[in-house]
């Protein structure tokens, strides 16, 4: 399974929220949607953490290069 990007995750999460807010959804489907939403949130968190770490790495490299010059 290919990794989705964060925009796709946010769109899917928005769709789940809309279903839960605007439709009469049974208990079983509500639980499934909640579980799916939880997985998407974990995926988003992981992607954001990776992006933050990459940003910090680039920032440190830039700061080191500036100090050397």
N, C-alpha and C positions, 0 to 999 in steps of 0.2 A: 504494500500500500504506500503510495507516494505521500510525502509530507505536504500538507496544505499550508498555504501561507496564512499569516495572521488576519489579513483582510477577509479571506474565506471563512476563517473560524468566527470572526466577529459577525459576518453575515448569517452564518448558520445559527449562532447564539441568538441573534436578534429574531430570527424566524421562530426559534423555540419559545422565546419570551412572548412574542406576539400570539402564538398558539395558546400558551397558558393564560394569557390575559384576555384574549378576545374570543375564544371558543369554549364551548362546553366540552371539556375533556374529562374522560373517566379517570378513576383512580389509577388503574394500571397504566394507561397512556401517560398520565401526569408523572408517575414514578419513572417511566422510561425516558420521558423528556427531561426530567430532572437529572437522571443519571447521564444522559447524553450531554446535557449542558455542563455538568461537573467535569466530564472528560475534556470538553472543549476549553473550559476555563483552565484546567491543568496544562493543556497544550499551549494556550496563550501565555500562561505564566512562564513556561519553559522557554518559549521563543523570546519573550521579553528579557528573561534573565540572560540568555545567550547574547542578545543584542547589547545589553548593558555591559556584559563582560567584554565584548568586542570593542565597544566604544571606549571603555577604560583602557584596554590594551593599546588602541590607537592613540589615545590621549597621552598615555605614559611614553610611548615611542616618540611622539611629537615633542613633549616636554624635554625628553632626554636629548633629542637632536638640537633643540633650541639652546639648551644649556651648554652644549659642546661648541656652539658657534659663537 
